[in-house]
Amino acid sequence: MLINEIIPAVIVCFIAYIALYGIAILIKDNNKYLGKLNPERFLPLDERYYLDQIFLIFCAIFCIVGGILSFYLVGSTNFIEICFFNIVTVTIFILYLAEKSILKFILCLLLVPAASLIYVIYSKDVSMLLIPNYIGILIAGCYFVYKFIKYTRMNNLELTVLIFAFIITVSMIATTLGEKASLVDSMVMVSNAFTSNGYTVLGTTYWGKIDSILLVWGGYLLSGVGTATLAAGLISRHFKKKFESRENELSELKTEVSNLTDEIKELKTMIQEK
């Protein structure tokens, strides 16, 4: 690939992601319509805290572990899948990080996956562009670790999610190396095994495999939401009954006090007459 083809492609990549960064800031600043969507209508509060924890810890893992592993897999047979994975995850990170902050803007510029986009579009390896991208990924990983710790402390949450993240990450690496599977096949196998759907690849095409991953984890999420909703409903009903019984007791006590007050008044009247 000639230098006069690389430079315009890189410029277009950066312009596109700067525009995406600006759009994300505009949406966050003008969220009066989005703010009307109450997340608690869709997810119980505890489940939402848990999912936020999972998002932050997996962002950190994808940045640090994924970044280090993919650095050693440059030019391998899995590199095209790593590029797709890099483009998707980095785009999510940029949308999440978008703020009116110079430091966040510089970090997002480092995260722009120009090398991955050029490799996917032109099938050319531009190793020089990987260096700033990996620096940005590692810095973003440290930032997500900090956000995870801060979020966990602020909401007094447990660290059970770390066990979940450890199991999934180690299983992914072990499956990729041990089974000599591609990144997507490994994700499908681990997803199916974790959700008790077997330990096999479902789907024959690339997009079919992605769809099976979304379906498996979507079902896992809905089952968790259903369990949390059921538990919340049972607890709410239990305390509602208790509250109603206490209200009845309080009403009876008020009636008794009122009757005693009337009796005391009658006794006082009788004593005064005597």
N, C-alpha and C positions, 0 to 999 in steps of 0.2 A: 504493500500500500504506500503510495507516494505521500510525501510531506504535505503537498498542496491539497491532498484529499483528507489527511488527518486533521489539519488545523480547522477547516470549516466544520467538520463533523464534531470536533471537541467543542467548538464555540456554540454550535446548535444545542448540544447536550447541556451545557452550562446555562444557556439562555432559557431552555425549557424548564430546568429545575429551579432557576431563580424565579421564573413566572409561577411555578407550582408553589414555591415558598411564599410568594406574595399572596396568592389566592388563598392559601391555608390561613395566613394571618387575617385576611379580610373576613373569612368565614368565622374565625374565632372571635374577632372584634364585633361582628354583627350577628351574634348568635341569638337574637331575640326570638327568632322563629324556632331555631333548634332548641332553645332553652325551654320551650313549652312541652317538649317531649320528656316526660318524667321517666327516667330509667327504671324506677321502682315498679312501674306498670308491667315491665317485661321481666325484670330480674329482682329477686329478693335482695335486701341490702347486704346480707352476709355473703351471698353468692357473688355479688358485684365486687366486694372487697377481695374475695378469693381470686376472681378473674383478673382484677387489676394487678394483684401480686404476681400471678402467672405471666401476664403480659410483660411486666417489668423484668422479672428474672430471666425469661426466655429471650428478651431483647439483649440483655447482658450476655447470656450464653452464646447467642448467635453472633454477637460482635466479637467477643474474646475467643471462645473456642472455635467457632466457625471461621473467624478471620485467620487464626493461626493455621488451622487445618487446610483451608483453601489456598493459603500461601504456598504450601508444599505440593498442592495438586495442580499447579499451573501447567497447562499443556497436556494434562492427563485425559483419559477418555471421558471422565466425569466433568470436565471443565465447562462444557456448554451448559450443563445443569447447574453448576455452581454460579455461572454468570446470570442465568435466569433467577436463581435464588437470591443472588446479590442485588439485582435490580429491584425485585419485589420488596425485600426486607428493607433496603436502604430508602426506597420511596416511602415506606411506612414510617421509618425513623424520621425522615425529613418533615413529613406531615405532622408528626407528634412534636418535634422540636421547634417548629415554626413559631417564632415570637419576635417582638421588636427588640432584639438584642444583637449587638455587634458580634459577641462571642458565639452565640447560637448560629448566626449567619455564616461566620467563618467555618464553624464545625460542619454545617450543612454543605458548604462549598467543598470541603475536603471529602464529604461523603458521596458527592456526585459520582455515579458509577459509569464514568465515561469509557473506561477500558472495557467493561463488560458489554456496554451497548455497541461499541465498535466491533468487538469480537462476535457478537450475535448477528449484527447487520452485515459486516464485511468479511467475517471469518478471518480476521487479522489480529494477531496478538500484539498489543501495545503495552509492553511491560513497564515502561516509564510512568504511565498513568496509574499503575497499580500502587505505587509507593505512597502518594498523598491519600489515596483511597483507603489503604490499610492503616495509615496513621489516624485518619478520621474515624475508622471503625473501632480501633482500640480506645481512642478517647471517648467515643460514644459508649463503649462497653463500660468504662469506668464511671461515666455519668449515670448510666442505668443502674449500676450497682449502688451508687449513692442514693438515687431516687427510690430504689427498692428498700433500702435500710430506713430512709426517712419516712416513707409511706407506712412501713410496718410499725415503726415506733409511734407515729402520730395516731394510728388507728388501733393500737394495742393488739396487733394480730400475732398469731403463732407463726412458727417457721416450718410448719409441716410441708409447705409448698416446695421447700428446698429438697426434701426427699423425693417428691414427685419429679422435679426437674432433674435431679441426679439420675434417677432410674431411666427416664426417657433419653437423656443425653448419652449415658454410658451404653444403653441398648442400641442407640443409633450408630455410635462409633463401632461397637462390637459387630453389629449386623453388616455394616458396610465393609469392614475388614475381613471378618470371618466368612461371610457368605459371598464375598466378592460381588456385592450388589451395588447398583447405582444409587445415587442419593435419593431419588424418588422411590425406587423399589424398597430401599431401606426404611423410608418414612412410612410406606404402605404396610410393610411387614410389622414394624414396631407398633403402629397404630392399631392394627388388627389384633396383635398379640395382647396389647395392654387392655383393650376393650373386650377381650375374650371372644374374638371373631376368628381365631385361628392364627397361624403364622405363615401366611402365604401372600402372594401378590394378586390382588384383585384388579382387573382391568388390563387390557392389552395395549391400549394407546397411552401416550403421555398424558393427555387431558383426561382420559378415563381414570387413570391412577390418581391424578389430582382430585378428581371428583369423588373417588372412593375415600380419600383422606378427609375431605370436607364433610362427607356424609357420616363417616365413623365418629369424628370428633364433634360434629353437630349433634349426633344422637347422644354422645357421652355428656355434652353440655346440657341438653334438654332433660336427660335423666337426672342430672345433678340439680337442675332448677326445679324439676318436679318433686324430688325428695325434699329439697329445702322449703318449697311452697307448702307441701303436705305437713312437714314438721312445724312450720310457722303457723299454719291453720289450726293444727291440733293444740299447740301451746296457747294460741289466741283464744280458742274456744274454751280451754281449761280455765284460763284466768278470767274470761268473761263470765263463766258460771260462778266462779268464786266471788267475783265482784258483785254479781246479782244477788248471791246468797248473803253477802255482807250488807248489801243495800237493804235487803228485806229485814235482816237482823237490826240494822240501824233504825229502820222505820218502826219496828216493834218497840225498840228501846225508847224512841221519841214518844210513842203513844203511851208507854208505861210512865215515863217522866211527866208527861202532860196530865195523866190521871192522878199521879201522886201529888202534883202541884195543886190540882183541884181539891183533892182530899185535905191537903194541908190548909188551904184557904178556908174550907168548910170547918175544919177543927178550930182555926183561929177565930172564925165568926162565932162559933159555939162558946168558946172560952170567953170572948168579949161580952156575949149576952148574959152569961152567968155572973 
